[in-house]
């Protein structure tokens, strides 16, 4: 199952044309040859003599800035005809008053009374006359504006100001008092200068809220300029995002009693995002301070609250920044969602496109239609996967968002020679994060195996049951298949870490969190004293929808000193923390597959106005202090326990065998290593050429500790 059914990103839209079938009924008059005659209609229509009425839209008169483009506001007629508009007289290159005419006639030829609009073209530039006078304190000359020495000015966003000054005292702008005389830098954005004694500045939303005007030749002449933000924004000043005056002030407030939303604007939401990011973001000092009033959506503004910095290897430092509808977020972590209960591999994201089934959930629509690992999706609702440009139909069919949607699939099952067609209906499906628990005999050793696909609430009980079973079977080795595990609750990872390592790990550091330099003692969300998370020997008691384990229940321990982990580029976050945490207490990890995602970061996901925001707030490190795996853990021939390289085997994903099948490529490699002490000479995979990297939609988030945005489906 796709942990949360993802959407294909729409790159190009399409136009839907509806064809109306018109039936023309021809009635015959009389017999053959048309001998009949028709009588005249006795009812004569009345003569239409009513003239249409024109209604102007927009302002009249209308103001237009000099050299700006004239935007016609339009007009309508009460009879529905198109009004003829003549605006050719408007010349926005010249200051003056112009007339636009509006005329229309109806089908009967009745002419409407002409309407006109006056368009006034004006110069938006505000002229500020600057004079020179001796300073009142006798220390030289100063600028004088409106008779006031060194006057404090207030400039409006959206206006242009022309300062006319003596040419021998050039007036310029700076972000520091007295400009370049005090070691500051001249501000030049939107500024024009002339030798004749004119300096023009265009004030925009990006203009600093505090400027100074100064003379380039003489010091001590100028004064301050204030540029009030249209949103109330003042650069460098932040309010408390926790306060009721900031949180849940919403453009579209939720109205149920569960929420305390109040009416606001998108700017209010952006203000909250800005303060929240500045306070809690791990790299807050690298954020641009952007006026919240200049971005039209909260999600769009949040996207800007991310560093553009790079990792030491040149990759983007923050690849995990995203927001998600809160209802969808909560639904995902419960393990219950609408869909088919299937996880798709996106092999090729653009034509020629390819989608193959990775696995399904038991008892879901996909399983009930025998849609299993390795099957290729040929078409959905008549649209060919390989070449269709109708991504709306592809999205709707592959990733339904509601229960009861029916769509037609054409698939080719693994090893089949012919396609089959069936209709699949979306239903409420349940994610089973732990599957395929088994004990294998490998060279006289008992080897435990399980697939673990998500650190979500139901996983706690399922992992306890699985490890209890394997412990009862006296396993000597464990293969933990996390190739599709994008992360989730860090607490579950700490519990599983204990269940693998056993009593030797109890109470030891699992993951130590480091926040930004504002939070070195307490965390920024709950104000808890910062202490490392530790391997947990008892259950946290997650409120899973089914079979929750009571809090404090003792966990089983395998007491292993080595574990095999099957991994991919989709193995991330809490899964990587498990790898790192075990290595921190000297449990040897053998990595089979490919490099992991590379996410030593996490955050507290928090809701505002119905959107859950996930912004990197901390970095995790193990008991040895290591956490530098932002480019992932990499399987190599031989490695120690200290770095991002891990002893293991590079093996392609094998879609030709079921997960848990001893012949499946990655599991087979692990079993070979157990038996021989080294990787197989060749990794076999019937579909290795197709496997590629798993690409998933950014979706996961956690309440509390860690969230895992996955890699992002890109189908175009």
Order of alpha helices (4+ residues) and beta strands (2+ residues): beta-beta-beta-beta-beta-beta-beta-beta-beta-beta-beta-beta-beta-beta-beta-beta-beta-beta-beta-alpha-alpha-beta-alpha-beta-beta-beta-alpha-beta-beta-alpha-beta-beta-beta-beta-beta-alpha-beta-alpha-beta-beta-beta-alpha-beta-beta-beta-beta-beta-beta-beta-alpha-alpha
